[in-house]
Amino acid sequence: MATLADYIVINDAEFALNPGETQSFFDPIPEDLVIGTNRGKPILAFRARATPSGGSFVVEVNDNQIYSDSLSSGDVRVVWEAFPGTILNPGINNSVQFRATKNKVWFADVILWFQRHQ
């Protein structure tokens, strides 16, 4: 069966988190999502920016940690993280959560890419 790439812009504005703070987003995923294949993995893309003191953070999708990183002084990173499609729940809202674990971290341009059956 043919597939096509699709995406959801979860958040395009910048938001900041202090250590221990979280920001969650809830978006519906189409029912015709391709899951459970090595080539049909979803991708979470976002931008992260640290303070001059650096910072660290964790990203979870549906309570599953998919990414964590430490940033050096003033780093700006653009991340594309592929993760197992079985973490997503087709046809209902799914959660994407960002949590700062050390120092303040800014995030922006959160986009979830995925494959759908055509």
C-alpha positions as CSV (number, residue, x, y, z in Angstrom):
1,M,0.0,0.0,0.0
2,A,1.3,3.4,-0.9
3,T,2.2,6.0,1.8
4,L,2.6,9.7,1.9
5,A,4.4,12.0,4.3
6,D,2.3,14.4,6.4
7,Y,3.0,16.7,9.4
8,I,1.4,18.7,12.2
9,V,2.8,22.1,13.3
10,I,2.4,21.5,17.0
11,N,3.7,24.9,18.0
12,D,5.5,27.6,16.0
13,A,6.0,30.2,18.7
14,E,8.9,30.2,21.1
15,F,8.4,29.1,24.7
16,A,10.8,29.0,27.6
17,L,11.0,26.5,30.5
18,N,12.8,26.8,33.8
19,P,14.3,23.7,35.4
20,G,11.5,21.4,36.4
21,E,8.9,23.1,34.3
22,T,7.0,21.3,31.5
23,Q,5.0,22.3,28.5
24,S,2.6,19.8,27.0
25,F,0.8,19.8,23.6
26,F,-2.1,17.5,22.6
27,D,-2.8,16.9,19.0
28,P,-4.9,14.3,17.1
29,I,-3.1,11.9,14.9
30,P,-4.9,10.6,11.8
31,E,-6.3,7.1,11.9
32,D,-4.5,6.0,8.7
33,L,-1.1,6.4,10.4
34,V,1.7,4.0,9.3
35,I,3.0,2.4,12.4
36,G,5.4,-0.5,13.3
37,T,7.8,-0.4,10.4
38,N,11.5,0.6,10.3
39,R,10.8,3.0,7.4
40,G,7.6,4.4,8.6
41,K,8.9,6.1,11.8
42,P,7.5,9.4,12.8
43,I,9.9,12.3,13.3
44,L,9.7,15.1,15.9
45,A,11.5,18.3,14.8
46,F,12.1,21.3,17.0
47,R,14.5,24.1,17.9
48,A,16.2,24.3,21.4
49,R,18.2,27.3,22.7
50,A,20.2,27.5,25.9
51,T,21.1,30.3,28.3
52,P,24.8,31.5,28.5
53,S,25.0,29.0,31.4
54,G,23.9,26.1,29.2
55,G,21.0,23.8,29.9
56,S,19.4,20.4,29.5
57,F,16.0,19.0,28.7
58,V,13.9,15.9,28.0
59,V,11.2,15.3,25.4
60,E,8.5,12.7,25.8
61,V,5.7,11.5,23.4
62,N,2.8,9.8,25.2
63,D,4.9,9.4,28.3
64,N,7.8,7.8,26.4
65,Q,11.1,9.6,26.5
66,I,12.3,10.0,22.9
67,Y,15.1,12.5,23.3
68,S,17.3,14.2,25.9
69,D,20.2,16.6,25.5
70,S,22.5,19.0,27.2
71,L,23.3,22.3,25.6
72,S,26.5,24.3,26.1
73,S,26.6,28.0,26.6
74,G,24.2,29.7,24.3
75,D,23.8,26.7,22.0
76,V,21.0,26.7,19.4
77,R,20.1,23.2,18.0
78,V,17.6,22.1,15.5
79,V,16.7,18.5,16.2
80,W,15.1,15.8,14.1
81,E,14.4,12.8,16.2
82,A,13.0,9.6,14.6
83,F,11.1,7.3,17.1
84,P,9.0,4.1,16.9
85,G,5.6,4.6,15.4
86,T,4.1,2.3,18.0
87,I,4.4,5.2,20.5
88,L,1.7,7.2,18.7
89,N,-2.0,6.4,19.0
90,P,-3.9,6.8,15.7
91,G,-7.2,8.6,15.7
92,I,-6.9,10.3,19.1
93,N,-5.0,13.1,20.8
94,N,-1.3,12.4,21.5
95,S,0.9,14.3,23.9
96,V,4.2,15.8,23.3
97,Q,5.9,17.1,26.4
98,F,9.1,19.2,26.9
99,R,10.8,19.4,30.3
100,A,13.8,21.6,31.2
101,T,16.1,19.7,33.7
102,K,18.9,22.2,34.1
103,N,18.8,26.0,33.5
104,K,16.3,27.8,31.3
105,V,15.8,26.4,27.8
106,W,13.8,27.9,24.9
107,F,12.0,25.8,22.4
108,A,10.2,26.7,19.1
109,D,9.0,25.3,15.8
110,V,7.7,22.0,17.1
111,I,6.6,19.8,14.1
112,L,5.6,16.2,14.1
113,W,6.2,14.3,10.8
114,F,4.6,11.0,10.1
115,Q,3.5,8.7,7.3
116,R,-0.1,7.9,6.3
117,H,-1.6,5.3,4.1
118,Q,-2.6,6.8,0.8
